[in-house]
Amino acid sequence: MNLRPALLPALGVFAAAARHQNFAHAAEELHLTASAVSHHVRKLESQLGVLLFQRNARGVTLTAEGRQLADAATAALGDIAAVAANLHHGGSITTLRISTLHSLTYCWLLPRLPRFCAAHPHIRLNIETNIALTRFDEDGPDLGIRHGPGQWTGLTSHHLMDDELFPVASPALDGIGMVLEPRQIASLPLVSDMASQGWRDWFRAAGVRGLELPPMHVFSDSTDAMRAAVYGIGAALARRQIVAPYLQRYELIRLPGPALKARFSYYAVHPTHRPLSAAAGLFIDWMKQEVLDERVPLPATAERQPASA
């Protein structure tokens, strides 16, 4: 089916409505009324012959067909915006400021960034890592990556990926060969970070009851906790998205027991009151594609052992 040129404005409005999943918020971004947004969406639905949103008393949610069209429209509009910006600036460099978490940057984001840089050579990244919630004021970052419930006042969220927790340890850790079931993990030295879910939650999910946990080694950052496990300080409760490269390099091994679904997920966020820049839109789309990519790059190339002469 060919879309008539007259429907292209409706497609742009639909993309904004899909991003917010809220007609009023989309209207605020586009400087329209909510009824105008609704009119454009219904016009597009009529042309396509499918329902793009489920409407109810609590608001709207994308249908499966709506999600497919939203993904395609967002990617297409992002590409057009990037080309337009590049033409406008005569091929000049664009800077994208991103606030994110150190653990995710080190183990997930940084190893993948060469692919983004190769695809978008006109974008220069300014990445700030901080565990505190960033202020998105006029001088603040364009985009943030957060680990949480997905709802923050004044911010639009884009779901990136879920996570799960399971125990890991260095294969050289003393006593590791004797651990055959979840309860026996408590006999090892334990490493913890300061996340909201921890060892007590995991042992409960593993069906281990009445266990008195020993004092642990505690690190404020998940990356430090993983490195502590690598160096044999103790067993750590790892997030899948962070520990994957360590497992691939066999610096850590997974211990017996189930994976516990993480309470929080990873989201890309940006201020609702500010239009999303073309570069930020490209970065969000790229991250979503990377989540689907099964390749697991190795982090910290400089730390690999040099080949023997």
C-alpha positions in Angstrom: 0.0 0.0 0.0 1.3 3.4 -1.0 0.7 6.2 1.5 -0.6 9.4 0.0 1.7 12.4 0.5 -1.2 14.1 2.4 -0.8 11.4 5.1 2.8 12.1 5.8 1.9 14.8 8.4 -0.3 12.2 10.1 2.5 9.8 10.2 4.7 12.3 12.0 2.0 13.0 14.5 1.5 9.3 15.0 5.2 8.8 15.7 5.1 11.4 18.4 1.9 9.9 19.9 3.5 6.4 19.8 6.7 7.7 21.5 4.7 9.3 24.4 1.7 6.8 24.3 -0.2 9.8 25.3 -2.1 12.2 23.0 -1.9 15.2 25.3 1.9 14.9 25.7 2.3 14.5 21.9 0.1 17.5 21.4 2.3 19.5 23.8 5.5 18.5 21.9 3.9 19.3 18.5 2.1 22.5 19.6 -1.2 21.0 18.6 -4.4 20.2 20.5 -5.0 16.6 21.7 -8.1 16.5 19.5 -5.9 17.4 16.5 -3.5 14.5 17.4 -6.4 12.1 17.7 -7.8 13.3 14.3 -4.4 12.6 12.6 -4.2 9.2 14.2 -7.7 8.2 13.1 -7.0 9.4 9.6 -4.0 7.2 9.4 -5.9 4.2 10.9 -8.6 4.7 8.3 -6.1 4.8 5.4 -4.3 1.6 6.7 -7.4 -0.2 7.8 -5.9 -1.2 11.1 -6.2 -0.1 14.7 -2.9 1.6 15.8 -3.9 2.4 19.4 -6.2 0.7 22.0 -8.2 3.5 23.6 -9.5 3.2 27.2 -10.5 5.3 30.1 -6.8 5.4 31.3 -5.4 6.5 28.0 -4.0 4.8 24.9 -1.6 1.9 24.3 -0.1 0.7 21.0 -1.5 -2.3 19.3 0.9 -4.9 17.8 0.3 -3.2 14.4 0.9 0.2 16.0 4.2 -0.9 17.5 5.4 -2.2 14.1 4.5 1.1 12.4 5.9 3.2 15.3 9.3 1.4 15.0 9.5 1.9 11.3 8.3 5.5 11.4 10.7 6.5 14.2 13.6 5.0 12.3 12.6 6.7 9.1 12.0 10.1 10.6 15.2 9.9 12.6 17.2 9.2 9.4 15.5 12.1 7.6 16.1 14.4 10.5 19.8 13.4 10.7 20.3 13.9 7.0 18.5 17.3 7.2 20.6 18.4 10.1 23.8 17.3 8.3 22.7 19.3 5.2 21.8 22.3 7.3 25.2 22.3 8.9 27.1 21.6 5.8 28.4 18.2 7.1 29.5 19.7 10.4 30.1 17.7 13.6 27.2 17.3 16.0 27.8 16.7 19.7 25.5 14.4 21.7 25.6 14.6 25.4 24.6 11.4 27.3 24.3 10.7 31.0 24.5 7.1 31.9 25.6 4.5 34.5 29.2 3.5 34.9 28.4 -0.2 35.1 26.4 -0.3 31.9 28.8 2.0 30.1 31.8 -0.2 30.9 30.3 -3.6 30.2 27.5 -3.0 27.7 27.7 0.4 26.0 31.4 1.1 25.5 32.3 -2.1 23.7 29.4 -1.5 21.2 30.1 2.2 20.6 32.5 1.6 17.7 29.6 0.4 15.6 27.6 3.6 16.3 30.6 5.8 15.6 31.3 4.0 12.3 27.6 4.4 11.2 27.4 8.1 12.3 30.8 9.7 11.8 29.4 13.2 12.1 28.3 12.6 15.7 30.7 13.2 18.6 29.7 11.7 22.0 30.1 13.4 25.3 29.3 10.6 27.9 29.0 11.4 31.6 28.6 8.5 34.1 26.9 9.2 37.4 24.7 7.2 39.8 22.7 10.4 40.7 19.7 11.4 38.7 20.8 13.9 36.2 19.1 17.3 35.9 17.9 17.9 32.3 18.1 21.7 32.3 19.1 23.9 29.3 22.8 23.1 29.9 22.2 19.5 30.7 22.6 16.3 28.6 20.4 15.5 25.6 19.8 12.0 26.7 20.0 9.8 29.7 20.2 6.0 30.3 18.5 5.0 33.6 17.9 1.8 35.5 14.5 2.0 37.2 10.7 1.6 36.9 10.4 3.6 33.7 8.5 6.6 34.9 10.1 9.8 35.9 8.4 13.2 36.3 9.0 15.4 33.3 10.8 12.7 31.3 9.8 10.6 28.3 11.1 7.0 28.6 12.0 4.5 25.9 12.3 0.9 27.1 15.7 -0.6 26.1 16.0 -3.9 27.9 15.0 -6.0 30.9 17.5 -7.8 33.2 17.8 -10.7 35.5 20.1 -11.6 38.4 22.1 -14.8 39.1 25.2 -15.8 41.1 28.7 -15.9 39.6 32.2 -16.4 40.8 35.8 -16.8 39.6 36.5 -20.4 38.6 39.7 -20.0 40.8 37.7 -19.1 43.9 38.5 -21.4 46.9 35.8 -23.9 47.4 34.0 -23.3 44.1 34.2 -26.9 43.1 32.2 -28.0 46.2 29.2 -25.8 45.3 26.5 -28.0 43.7 23.3 -26.3 44.9 22.1 -22.8 45.8 22.3 -23.2 49.6 26.0 -24.0 49.4 26.8 -20.6 47.8 26.3 -19.1 51.3 29.4 -20.9 52.4 31.5 -18.8 50.0 32.6 -15.2 50.7 29.9 -13.0 49.2 30.2 -9.7 47.3 27.3 -7.3 47.1 26.6 -3.9 45.5 24.1 -1.4 46.7 21.2 -2.3 44.4 17.7 -2.7 45.6 17.7 -6.4 45.0 20.3 -8.5 46.6 21.4 -11.9 47.9 18.5 -12.3 50.2 16.0 -11.9 47.3 17.9 -14.4 45.2 18.1 -17.0 47.9 14.4 -16.6 48.5 13.7 -17.1 44.8 16.0 -20.2 44.8 13.8 -21.7 47.6 16.5 -21.5 50.3 14.8 -20.8 53.6 16.1 -20.1 57.1 19.5 -19.0 55.9 21.6 -16.7 58.0 23.7 -14.7 55.5 27.3 -13.9 56.5 28.7 -10.4 56.4 29.6 -9.4 52.9 32.1 -7.3 51.0 30.0 -4.3 49.7 30.8 -2.1 46.8 28.8 1.0 45.7 29.2 0.3 42.0 28.2 -2.9 40.2 31.3 -2.8 38.0 33.5 -2.8 41.1 31.5 -5.8 42.5 32.1 -7.7 39.2 35.8 -6.9 39.3 36.0 -8.1 42.9 34.5 -11.4 41.9 36.9 -11.7 39.0 39.8 -11.2 41.4 38.5 -14.0 43.7 37.3 -11.9 46.6 33.9 -13.7 46.6 30.8 -14.7 44.7 28.7 -11.9 43.3 25.1 -11.5 42.3 25.3 -10.3 38.7 23.0 -8.6 36.3 23.0 -10.4 33.0 23.5 -7.2 30.9 26.7 -6.4 32.9 28.2 -9.8 33.5 27.9 -11.2 29.9 31.4 -10.3 28.7 33.0 -11.7 31.9 31.3 -15.0 31.3 32.3 -15.0 27.7 36.0 -14.5 28.7 35.6 -17.2 31.4 36.7 -14.8 34.0 33.5 -15.6 35.9 31.3 -18.7 35.8 27.6 -19.0 36.6 26.8 -20.8 39.9 23.9 -23.2 40.5 20.4 -21.7 40.9 17.7 -19.8 39.0 17.8 -16.4 37.4 15.7 -13.8 39.3 13.9 -11.3 37.1 15.2 -7.8 38.0 12.7 -5.4 39.5 13.9 -2.6 37.2 14.8 -2.3 33.5 17.0 0.0 31.4 15.4 3.0 29.7 16.6 5.9 27.5 15.1 9.1 28.9 14.9 12.7 27.7 13.0 15.8 28.9 9.4 15.8 27.6 9.4 19.6 27.2 12.3 19.6 24.8 12.1 18.2 21.2 14.3 15.1 20.9 17.4 16.0 18.8 18.1 14.1 15.6 21.3 12.7 17.0 19.6 11.5 20.2 16.9 9.8 18.2 19.5 8.0 16.2 21.2 6.9 19.4 18.0 5.5 20.9 17.2 3.6 17.7 20.8 2.2 17.6 20.6 1.0 21.2 17.3 -0.8 20.5 19.0 -2.6 17.6 22.0 -3.5 19.7 19.7 -5.1 22.3 18.5 -7.4 19.6 22.1 -8.2 18.4 23.4 -11.4 19.8 27.1 -10.4 19.4 28.7 -9.8 22.8 31.7 -7.5 22.4 34.5 -7.8 25.0 35.0 -4.7 27.2 38.3 -3.1 28.2 40.5 -4.3 25.3 43.5 -2.7 27.0 43.1 -5.1 30.0 43.5 -8.3 27.9 46.7 -10.2 28.4 49.2 -9.6 25.7 50.1 -12.6 23.6 53.3 -14.4 24.6 56.3 -13.8 22.4 
